[in-house]
């Protein structure tokens, strides 16, 4: 391999690996094991690939998925590890001398930085302890307070402090684990009974020697969730990449689309979130930055809810939209959840979209981005929708129609807020 080779890989449950082992866990976390659907999300990194890049995935990619990506213009070399077992994919690569020889001199472009990623990249990435720190909600919440931005929560370090914080908000409160992601490890404490149950679980863990570290935040009345995306260089310079409007089901991400011009003054927003960049640089981080934000019912903007110092689905959606704009379209990322009968697979899903398959032209269409391991009883898969501006609602409904017409059963589809 040449020294110019870019290798894309990643472990999508990075937050669970950044989480200190001595933290007490909210009931929603439990003992989180490896999620096969999350493991297989590394296929989505194909959306970041340029021709000549090498994508390494944990498991083989379906030929049908790979062909669809090629139609969109995503051409890359690919290496699958097979089914290497639990643990970060980087750990398995480090243990394979044949692969390590292939990667000599390559640039590692990961989803997120773990200790194994840092070793694989020969320490040419931000240090893992720095990455873990700046990804915690504790760090971002304290930064919001220091910058005087609206929306700061209260950091609590004991069960008694938690009870006081939730009660002070009159049970209009969200309790966040510092390393939760996409709705996991986040609980709404909306009644004394719910709070009592959470308190009971935490006190048991404290009795066992674990410590409490949680962020309690007011549950805001919101109009829209959105995210800003930037790239931060080691010297502190940065580039604002754009805003994505998010569709969530509950507290879980379901889709990303280009933000409408009426959503927010993008110049003001870019200037506001730029205040975060010096703090990240001072901490020792550089690389992709995603900032989750919110527009409230009263028009207030919460510019920094939390910081994702890694790649993200919103950043992937920006890459898709840039490809679409070359053909006069807009690009959107959407998640489908399907029930599958025995014997059905991602190939059946791709066939369902046969008449609306995107071919990388000005003709709108749909591309299935991942799902090679999809099997009965079902699971989730991400698709890219390329359509004219303002047509995304109609296209989401069309996806449903096409699925149902061939006998596939969607588990549900959320309309954008």
N, C-alpha and C positions, 0 to 999 in steps of 0.2 A: 504494500500500500504506500501511497505517496504521503509526504508530509502535509499536503494540502487536504487530505481526506478529512471530512467532517462526519463524525459518528453521532447519531441521535439515538438516545435510549433513555430509559427512566423507570422509576418506581413511583406509582401514582398514589400510594398511601404514605407518602413521606411524612405527613404530620404525625402519624402514630409512631414513627421512628425518631422524630424530634422530641417527643414527649418524655420528660424525665420519669423514671420508674418509681419515684417516691411520691408522686402526686396522687391524691385521692381522686376517684373517678365518679362522675355523675352517673346516675342509674342508666342513662341512655347509652353510655359507653360500654359498660360491662367489660368482659374480657374479649377485646376485638381480635378475631383471628384473621387469617388471610381470606380475602373475598375474591373468588375467581373472576368475577366481572371486573373488579378494579384491577386485578393483575393483567387482564387482557386489554385494558385501556391503552397500553403502550403502543398499540397499533395507530392510535390517533396522532402520534408524533410524525407520521407520514405527511401530515398537513404542513409541517415546517420544512420538509425536505426540498432541497434544490437538486437538479440533475447531478449525479455523481456522488451524492451523500450516501452513507451507509446507515440504514435503519436496522437496529438489533432489537428483536422482540423476544419475549419469553417463550411464546408458542408460535407454531407455523401460521402463516396468513393464508386465508382462503384464496384460491385462484380467482374466483369471481370478485372478491373485494379488491384484490390487486389490479385486476383489469379495469374496474371502475375508477380506481385512483389514477391509472394511466390515462384514461379517457379525459380526466379533468386536467391533465398536464402534470400530475405528480409522479415523476419518474425518479427512481432511486434504486440503489442496490439494497439487498435485504439478506439478513442472516437471522435465523430462528434458533433458539437454544434447545427447542424440543419442549420438554416439561421438566425443568431443572429442580423443581421442589420449592419449598418456602424460602423466604428471605429476599433481600433486594437483588434485582437482576445483576447489578454491578458486582455483587459478591460472587456470583456464579461465573461471570466473565473473568474476574481476577483469578479464579481457580482453573481456568482453561488456558494452558500455555499456547495451544495452537491459535486460539483467537487473539491472545495477547500479542503474539508475534505479528499477526495481521494488522493490529492496531498501533504498532510502533510508529511514533511520529504523528499520529492523528490528533485532530482537535476534537475533544469531547464536548458535545452540546447536550446537556442533560435536561430532563424535566425539572429536577430539583437536586440540590446538593446534599448528599448523605456522606458519612465518613468513607464509605466504600467508593463513592463517586469521586471524592477528593483524591483518594489513593489512585484510582484508575486514571485520573487526569494529571497525575504527577504533580499534584498540589498547585495546578494552574487555575484553580477556581477559588472563590471565597471559602474561608475555613468553615468546616461543618458547624462548629459551635456558634459562630457568627450567624450563619444561615438559620440555625434553630432559634437563636435569640430574636432576630428581627421578624421571624414568621409568627412569633407568639402574640396572642391578643393582649397579653400583659404589656409587652413592649409598645405595640401600636397605640394602646389606650393611654399609656403614660405620655407618649409623644403627642397625642391629640390634646391632652391637658396642657403640656408644656407650650404648644403652639397657640393655645387659646381658641381652638376650633370648636364648633358646636358638636354635641353628640357624645361627649365622653361618658364612659361608665364609671363604676366604682370598683376598684380592686379590693377583693376581700381575701384574707389569709387565715380565717378561722370560721367555724360553723356559726358561732355567735354573730360575727360580722356579717355573714351571709343573711341570717335571719333579719338583722337590723336593716340591711340594705333593701331587701325585698319588701319588708313591711313599710319602709319609708316611701317606697314607690306605690304603695297601696295595691300591691299584687299586680301591677301592670309592668311586669319585669321579665327580662330574659336572663338566664344564667348561662354563661359561656365558659366552656373549658378553654384554656389558653391555646390548645393545639387541636381543637375541633375543626371540621371542614364540612362544607356543603350540608349543613343541618344536623350532622352527627355531633354529639357532645354539646348540644344546645337544648336547654329545656325552658319552657314557658312556665313561670311560677305564678299562676293566675288565681290561686286560692290558698287559704291556710292549710287545707288538707294536702295539696300538692307539695307545699313547702315543707310540711311536717314529714312527708315521705322522703323527700330529698335529704332533709336534716338527719333523719334516722340512718340512711345509708352512709352519709358522710361521717357521722359520729362513730359508727362501727369501724370504718377504715382508719380514722384518727386514733382510735384505741389500739389499732394494730401497728401504729407507728408511721402512718402516711400523713402527708401535710396537705392542707387546703390552699389552693390558689385558683381563684375564679374571678371573672369579670361580670358584674351585675349591671345591666343596661336597661334603660327604659324601653318598653315596647312602643315604638313610634307608630303613629298613624301615617302610612306611606301611600304615595301615588305610584312610585316606580323605584325598582332597584336598578342600578347601573354600575359600571366599572370603568375606571380609567387605566390605560396601559402605557407604560413607559419603558425605555431601555436606559440603564444607568451604566456608564463606563467607569473603569477603575480610577480615572483622573477626576471624577465627579461631574463630568459633563453628561448630559442626558438628552434623550429625544422623546417627545410626546407622540405616541403612536395612534391614539384615538380613544373614543368612548364606545362602549357596547351597552345596549339596554338589555337587561336580563329578565327572563321569565322564570319565576320560582314556583314550585308547588310546596306550600308550607315554607320551610326554610331550605329547601333543596333546589339546586340549580337544574333547570330543564332546558333552557335555550338562551342563545345570545344573538342579537341582531344589531346592525348599525343604529346608533341613537339618532332619533329624528332631530332636525335643527331646532325645533321648538322645545325640546326637553330641557336644555340648559345652555347658558352662554359658555361655549366650549373654551374660549380664550380665558375667561375668568376662572373656570374650573382648572385649566392647565396651570395657571399661575398659582392657584391655591395648593394643588397637590404637589407642585414643584417644591414647596416648603419641606416636604418629606425627604427629598433627595439628599440634601446635605447631612441629615441625620443618618441615613443609610450609609453614606460614604464614610462618615465619621466612625460608624460601627464596624466598617470593614467589608461591607457588601457591595457587589456590583453584579449586573446581569438584568434579567427581566423582572419587572415590577408590575403587579396588578393591584389596584386599590379599589376595594368595594365601597360603594357610595349609595346614597339614598336621597330621593326627593320626597318631601313630606306633603301631606294634604294641604298645609297652609303655605306651601311654596318655599319653605326652608330647605336648604341643601345641607345634608350631612356629608361633607366631602371625604371623610376618612372613617369608615366603620372598622375596617381591618386591612392589613397589608399582606399580600401574597408575594413573597420574594422568591418566585419560581415562575416557570411557564404556567399557563392556565388555559382553560377552555375559552375564556374571553379573548385571549391573545390568538388562539387558533382561529376563532371566528374572524378576527381582524385579517389574518392571512387569507382566509377564504374570501372575504369581501374584496380584498385587493385583487385577487385573481378574477373575481366576477366583474369588477369595474373595467377590466381590460376589454370586456365584451358588452359594456353598457348595462350590466345587471348589478344586483346587490347579492351578497353572500350571507347566509344565515346558518347557524349551527343549532340543531334540534335533537332532542333525545326521545327515542321511542321505547316503550316497554311493551313486550309482546308475550302472549301465551303461545307456546308451541306444542304441537302433538308429537309423540314419538316418531322419529325419522325426519322431522322438519328441521331446517337449518337456515343459516344466513342466505344460502342460495335461493331458498323459497322467497325470502324477503326481497332479494335483488330482482328475481323474476316478476314479483308483484309490481315493481316499478319499471318494468320493461318499456312501456310506452311513454314514460316521462323521465327516462334515464338521461342525465346530463352528459353532453358530449364535448364540452369545452368550447362552445360556440356562443353566439348571441341568442340561441334558442333556450328558454328556461328549462330547468330540469332538476333532478335529484340525484345525489351520489351517496351511497352507503359507505361510511368511513371506517367502520370496524365491525366486529361481531363474528370473527372467524370461529370462535368457540361457542357461539350461540346454539343451544340445543334444548330439548324438552327438559323441564316444563316451561322454559322461557327465560327471558332476561331483558337486558337493556342494550340498546345499540344507538350510535350517533349517526345522524345523516346531515349532509350539507344540502341546503336548498338554494338554488340560484334562480332568482326571479327579478322581475321589474320592481322598481321602488313602489312601495305601497301595496304589493300583491302578496305579502307573506301570509296573511290570515287565510286568504283563499287557497294558497298552496298547502298550508297545513291541513286544511279540510280535505284537500284533494288526496293527500297522503292517506288519510283515514279511509277515504272511499276506495282507493286502489287496494289497500290491505284487506278490507272487508270483502271486496269483490272476488278475491281469490281464496277466501276462507281463513285468512289469518286474523287473530283476535288481539287487538290492542288492549292493553290494561288500562288505558286512559290517556287523555291528551288535554293539556292545559292551554287555554287561550292566553295570549299575552295580555298583561295588565295595561 
